[in-house]
Amino acid sequence: MLGNDILVLCNDIWCYALAFGPTRILPPNFSERRSMIRPFRASVVLALLGLFGSLFVLSSAEAKSKAKHPAAPAGPVNTTEAAPRPDAWWQQRNAQINSRVKEAAGHVDLIFVGDSITQGWEGGGQKVWDKFYGKRHAANLGIGGDQTQHVLWRLDNGAIEGIKPKLAVVMIGTNNSGSNTSEEIAAGVTAIVQKLRDKLPETKILLLAIFPRGTDEKDGLRKKNEGANAIIAKLGDDKNVFFMDIGPKFLAADGKTLPNDVMPDHLHPQDKGYQIWAEAIEPKVKELMGESTTK
């Protein structure tokens, strides 16, 4: 019911724009009728105010109804049980990744495993990606919104089939922070690391701490991720798995605030954030890929 009212609101706002906006937004045959529209401006404003009031009443009524008949809580997800996602766009992205991997079989030396933060290398981080990884036969295995269980499923269903990369950079878990505990998130990350070790025994793993999120250190989800980081840090053995926490490099000088020019939404990096990321791990990437330090 509320959705229909919102549609009505959008329609009324468009009418409001016609009445108040510049002449260029009006169709040609509207110009001679503009004088007829103007007298109704006050009526439009009153109608909008009344509509907003109706929406508020509807929202309150629905809230009371939900309070009486609350939906069953979603509950925490199983972070270690591999599961796909039903979204059509996710299926398409997954197929795209698998296709790329299949086409490049035998020629993938570096993979990045993660969620939207990793997928963002193809967006705001594209120039940085091209600079640092364009000639390294790298593959981006990130999908927006993925949680640990989704990555586990993808690793079993084509994402790394037929390839033997020298290095896998893993950063995952922040999307679990809304429904899972630090321990559960860490368990999911651990399962991913173990899956990579089982399927790609010759591949080194650069496991990154979950990046900071939220405006500052008071953010609840950031705290939860920090708890998970403290646990997964123990996965590093400096032989096959190497743990790095580059989170502080994204923060302001106070070591707490997440700057808007690094992550505008306090979660996803923009170009500056990706530059920080690439520069922070570059020495380790060179080392683990067996590259000369003079490259």
Secondary structure, 3 states (H helix, E strand, C coil): CHHHHHHHHHHHHHHHHHHHCCHHHCCHHHHHHHHHHHHHHHHHHHHHHHHHHHHHHHHHHHHHHHHHCCCCCCCCCCCCCCCCCCCHHHHHHHHHHHHHHHHCCCCCCEEEEECHHHHHHHCCCHHHHHHHHCCCCEEEEECCCCCHHHHHHHHHCCCCCCCCCCEEEEECCHHHCCCCCHHHHHHHHHHHHHHHHHHCCCCEEEEECCCCCCCCCCCHHHHHHHHHHHHHHHHCCCCCEEEECCHHHHCCCCCCCCCCCCCCCCCCCCHHHHHHHHHHHHHHHHHHCCCCCCC
